[in-house]
Amino acid sequence: MARGFEKMMPVTCPVCQDRLKINRLKCGSCDTVIEGDFSLSGLSKLNVEQLKFAEIFLKARGSIKDVEKELDISYPTVCKRLDEVITALGYKSIPLLSKKEILEGIESGKFTAKEGAEMLKRL
């Protein structure tokens, strides 16, 4: 599974839920401190589960089949999680397959009827 998510830095205020700002960095080796106003990465908008998914997706070089295998989830579930990451980053999600491609996938057995129906609902 994805590594490095044991101690995630908080990005929202626990009191008002506004985005936190970074203003102090400290070296763990020599105790050097740097102060200023620093921006968070756009990836800081993702929750832990979305970050784990994004790491697996990148490791798989965008291969949905490889993500399906690693997470043991269906094609529509991979697409749904990818859409959630895209939306959390502030972008509009674009369907990965056309209606025709989904129907052909059902016909060829690539997707079950239920999976195809889920994909068609999201179009």
GROMACS elastic network, one bead per residue, 0.5 to 0.9 nm:
[ bonds ]
;  ai    aj funct       b0    kb
    1    52     6  0.78042   500
    1    56     6  0.79530   500
    1    70     6  0.85777   500
    1    71     6  0.86657   500
    2     5     6  0.74351   500
    2    51     6  0.86164   500
    2    52     6  0.54440   500
    2    53     6  0.80692   500
    2    55     6  0.66465   500
    2    56     6  0.68381   500
    3     6     6  0.77219   500
    3    52     6  0.79830   500
    3    55     6  0.88689   500
    4     7     6  0.74397   500
    4     8     6  0.81263   500
    5     8     6  0.56587   500
    5    48     6  0.68649   500
    5    51     6  0.83450   500
    5    52     6  0.78123   500
    8    11     6  0.88404   500
    8    48     6  0.77535   500
    9    44     6  0.88603   500
   10    13     6  0.76547   500
   10    14     6  0.86628   500
   10    20     6  0.77279   500
   10    44     6  0.89901   500
   11    17     6  0.89440   500
   11    18     6  0.84862   500
   11    19     6  0.57774   500
   11    20     6  0.52489   500
   11    21     6  0.77721   500
   11    40     6  0.83223   500
   11    44     6  0.68043   500
   11    45     6  0.78100   500
   12    15     6  0.87029   500
   12    16     6  0.81271   500
   12    17     6  0.51704   500
   12    18     6  0.54063   500
   12    20     6  0.51757   500
   12    21     6  0.88419   500
   13    16     6  0.56505   500
   13    18     6  0.53736   500
   13    19     6  0.62015   500
   13    20     6  0.58820   500
   14    17     6  0.57196   500
   14    18     6  0.83194   500
   15    18     6  0.82830   500
   16    19     6  0.89535   500
   17    20     6  0.85816   500
   20    40     6  0.87888   500
   21    37     6  0.70455   500
   21    38     6  0.68196   500
   21    39     6  0.68146   500
   21    40     6  0.73693   500
   22    25     6  0.78404   500
   22    35     6  0.87827   500
   22    36     6  0.78170   500
   22    37     6  0.60739   500
   22    38     6  0.52256   500
   22    39     6  0.67036   500
   22    40     6  0.73355   500
   23    34     6  0.81745   500
   23    35     6  0.54607   500
   23    38     6  0.59678   500
   23    39     6  0.89410   500
   24    33     6  0.69111   500
   24    34     6  0.57305   500
   24    36     6  0.63981   500
   24    37     6  0.78963   500
   24    38     6  0.83312   500
   25    32     6  0.82180   500
   25    33     6  0.56122   500
   25    34     6  0.51143   500
   25    35     6  0.63658   500
   25    36     6  0.86586   500
   26    29     6  0.88895   500
   26    30     6  0.85830   500
   26    31     6  0.59105   500
   26    32     6  0.56017   500
   26    34     6  0.63746   500
   26    35     6  0.87376   500
   27    30     6  0.58293   500
   27    32     6  0.51994   500
   27    33     6  0.65208   500
   27    34     6  0.86338   500
   28    31     6  0.57262   500
   28    32     6  0.80261   500
   29    32     6  0.81329   500
   35    38     6  0.86848   500
   40    43     6  0.80086   500
   40    44     6  0.63256   500
   40    45     6  0.88366   500
   41    44     6  0.54328   500
   41    45     6  0.79277   500
   42    45     6  0.58362   500
   42    46     6  0.81177   500
   42    89     6  0.64612   500
   42    90     6  0.88495   500
   43    46     6  0.56166   500
   43    47     6  0.89022   500
   43    51     6  0.76783   500
   43    88     6  0.88168   500
   43    89     6  0.68648   500
   44    47     6  0.76585   500
   44    51     6  0.87090   500
   44    89     6  0.87584   500
   45    88     6  0.63461   500
   45    89     6  0.62445   500
   45    90     6  0.87661   500
   46    49     6  0.79202   500
   46    50     6  0.55738   500
   46    51     6  0.59175   500
   46    85     6  0.69092   500
   46    88     6  0.61331   500
   46    89     6  0.70471   500
   47    50     6  0.52943   500
   47    51     6  0.62052   500
   47    52     6  0.87321   500
   47    88     6  0.87167   500
   48    51     6  0.50990   500
   48    52     6  0.62091   500
   48    53     6  0.86374   500
   49    52     6  0.51193   500
   49    53     6  0.62028   500
   49    54     6  0.86125   500
   50    53     6  0.50451   500
   50    54     6  0.60775   500
   50    55     6  0.86111   500
   50    81     6  0.75002   500
   50    82     6  0.84087   500
   50    84     6  0.76766   500
   50    85     6  0.59364   500
   50    88     6  0.86821   500
   51    54     6  0.50032   500
   51    55     6  0.61530   500
   51    56     6  0.86524   500
   51    85     6  0.81559   500
   52    55     6  0.51885   500
   52    56     6  0.63329   500
   52    57     6  0.86082   500
   53    56     6  0.51737   500
   53    57     6  0.60434   500
   53    58     6  0.85927   500
   53    67     6  0.85853   500
   53    71     6  0.88275   500
   53    78     6  0.89109   500
   53    81     6  0.75184   500
   53    82     6  0.78880   500
   53    85     6  0.83318   500
   54    58     6  0.60895   500
   54    59     6  0.84795   500
   54    82     6  0.77751   500
   54    85     6  0.74120   500
   55    58     6  0.51831   500
   55    59     6  0.60545   500
   55    60     6  0.85350   500
   56    60     6  0.60986   500
   56    61     6  0.85932   500
   56    62     6  0.87626   500
   56    67     6  0.66792   500
   56    70     6  0.80138   500
   56    71     6  0.86010   500
   57    60     6  0.51157   500
   57    61     6  0.63429   500
   57    62     6  0.53233   500
   57    63     6  0.71246   500
   57    64     6  0.75181   500
   57    66     6  0.82862   500
   57    67     6  0.60911   500
   57    82     6  0.84861   500
   58    62     6  0.57613   500
   58    63     6  0.85319   500
   59    62     6  0.76182   500
   59    63     6  0.89651   500
   59    67     6  0.88939   500
   60    63     6  0.54098   500
   60    64     6  0.77633   500
   60    65     6  0.87443   500
   60    66     6  0.59047   500
   60    67     6  0.64039   500
   60    70     6  0.89899   500
   61    64     6  0.87891   500
   61    66     6  0.87344   500
   62    65     6  0.88325   500
   62    66     6  0.82155   500
   62    67     6  0.79778   500
   63    66     6  0.53028   500
   63    67     6  0.64078   500
   63    68     6  0.86812   500
   64    68     6  0.60432   500
   64    69     6  0.86344   500
   64    75     6  0.70308   500
   64    78     6  0.67865   500
   64    79     6  0.79648   500
   65    69     6  0.63277   500
   65    70     6  0.87383   500
   65    74     6  0.89270   500
   65    75     6  0.73632   500
   65    78     6  0.89069   500
   66    69     6  0.50988   500
   66    70     6  0.61419   500
   66    71     6  0.85780   500
   67    70     6  0.51238   500
   67    71     6  0.59901   500
   67    72     6  0.78628   500
   67    73     6  0.79800   500
   67    75     6  0.87393   500
   67    78     6  0.70895   500
   68    71     6  0.55229   500
   68    72     6  0.53656   500
   68    73     6  0.50157   500
   68    74     6  0.58363   500
   68    75     6  0.62936   500
   68    77     6  0.83806   500
   68    78     6  0.65372   500
   69    73     6  0.70231   500
   69    74     6  0.86064   500
   70    73     6  0.81064   500
   71    74     6  0.88451   500
   71    78     6  0.88024   500
   73    76     6  0.83590   500
   73    77     6  0.61943   500
   73    78     6  0.68085   500
   74    77     6  0.52032   500
   74    78     6  0.63760   500
   74    79     6  0.87467   500
   74   111     6  0.88019   500
   74   115     6  0.78475   500
   75    78     6  0.51653   500
   75    79     6  0.62720   500
   75    80     6  0.86175   500
   75   111     6  0.77643   500
   75   115     6  0.76120   500
   76    80     6  0.60222   500
   76    81     6  0.86124   500
   76   111     6  0.86997   500
   76   115     6  0.59623   500
   76   116     6  0.78009   500
   76   118     6  0.68731   500
   76   119     6  0.61669   500
   77    81     6  0.61421   500
   77    82     6  0.84661   500
   77   115     6  0.86737   500
   78    81     6  0.52242   500
   78    82     6  0.60895   500
   78    83     6  0.85468   500
   79    82     6  0.50367   500
   79    83     6  0.60645   500
   79    84     6  0.85969   500
   79    95     6  0.85133   500
   79    96     6  0.76402   500
   79   119     6  0.84378   500
   80    83     6  0.50521   500
   80    84     6  0.62505   500
   80    85     6  0.88068   500
   80   119     6  0.86796   500
   80   122     6  0.87926   500
   81    85     6  0.63419   500
   81    86     6  0.86701   500
   82    85     6  0.51397   500
   82    86     6  0.62214   500
   82    87     6  0.86052   500
   82    93     6  0.86561   500
   83    86     6  0.50491   500
   83    87     6  0.60628   500
   83    88     6  0.84904   500
   83    92     6  0.85113   500
   83    93     6  0.55994   500
   83    94     6  0.79750   500
   83    95     6  0.83949   500
   84    87     6  0.51369   500
   84    88     6  0.60167   500
   84    89     6  0.85989   500
   84    93     6  0.82144   500
   85    88     6  0.50597   500
   85    89     6  0.62362   500
   85    90     6  0.88193   500
   85    91     6  0.89667   500
   86    89     6  0.52476   500
   86    90     6  0.66947   500
   86    91     6  0.55691   500
   86    92     6  0.68987   500
   86    93     6  0.59767   500
   87    90     6  0.51077   500
   87    91     6  0.51504   500
   87    92     6  0.59364   500
   87    93     6  0.62173   500
   88    91     6  0.73920   500
   93    96     6  0.88490   500
   94    97     6  0.88760   500
   94   123     6  0.87220   500
   95    98     6  0.70934   500
   95   119     6  0.86061   500
   95   122     6  0.76786   500
   95   123     6  0.64136   500
   97   100     6  0.79779   500
   97   101     6  0.58096   500
   97   102     6  0.63188   500
   97   119     6  0.84366   500
   97   123     6  0.88677   500
   98   101     6  0.51225   500
   98   102     6  0.62850   500
   98   103     6  0.86892   500
   98   120     6  0.87537   500
   98   123     6  0.81129   500
   99   102     6  0.51860   500
   99   103     6  0.62481   500
   99   104     6  0.86143   500
   99   119     6  0.85988   500
   99   120     6  0.66390   500
   99   123     6  0.76710   500
  100   103     6  0.51723   500
  100   104     6  0.61081   500
  100   105     6  0.85261   500
  101   104     6  0.50515   500
  101   105     6  0.60536   500
  101   106     6  0.86814   500
  102   106     6  0.63265   500
  102   107     6  0.86540   500
  102   111     6  0.79454   500
  102   116     6  0.60399   500
  102   117     6  0.87704   500
  102   119     6  0.73206   500
  102   120     6  0.73355   500
  103   106     6  0.51185   500
  103   107     6  0.61832   500
  103   108     6  0.86439   500
  103   111     6  0.88794   500
  103   113     6  0.89933   500
  103   116     6  0.70345   500
  103   120     6  0.87732   500
  104   108     6  0.60669   500
  104   109     6  0.84859   500
  104   110     6  0.84095   500
  105   108     6  0.51947   500
  105   109     6  0.60573   500
  105   111     6  0.55348   500
  105   112     6  0.83478   500
  105   116     6  0.77020   500
  106   109     6  0.51634   500
  106   110     6  0.59254   500
  106   112     6  0.58252   500
  106   113     6  0.59760   500
  106   115     6  0.82833   500
  106   116     6  0.61789   500
  107   110     6  0.76739   500
  107   111     6  0.80701   500
  107   112     6  0.87839   500
  107   113     6  0.87202   500
  108   111     6  0.77896   500
  109   112     6  0.64452   500
  109   113     6  0.87432   500
  111   114     6  0.79001   500
  111   115     6  0.57651   500
  111   116     6  0.59842   500
  112   115     6  0.51400   500
  112   116     6  0.61573   500
  112   117     6  0.85276   500
  113   116     6  0.50685   500
  113   117     6  0.60573   500
  113   118     6  0.86568   500
  114   117     6  0.50466   500
  114   118     6  0.62771   500
  114   119     6  0.87516   500
  115   118     6  0.51265   500
  115   119     6  0.63429   500
  115   120     6  0.86671   500
  116   119     6  0.51072   500
  116   120     6  0.60952   500
  116   121     6  0.85981   500
  117   120     6  0.50409   500
  117   121     6  0.61505   500
  117   122     6  0.88088   500
  118   121     6  0.52274   500
  118   122     6  0.66559   500
  119   122     6  0.53064   500
  119   123     6  0.67987   500
  120   123     6  0.53260   500
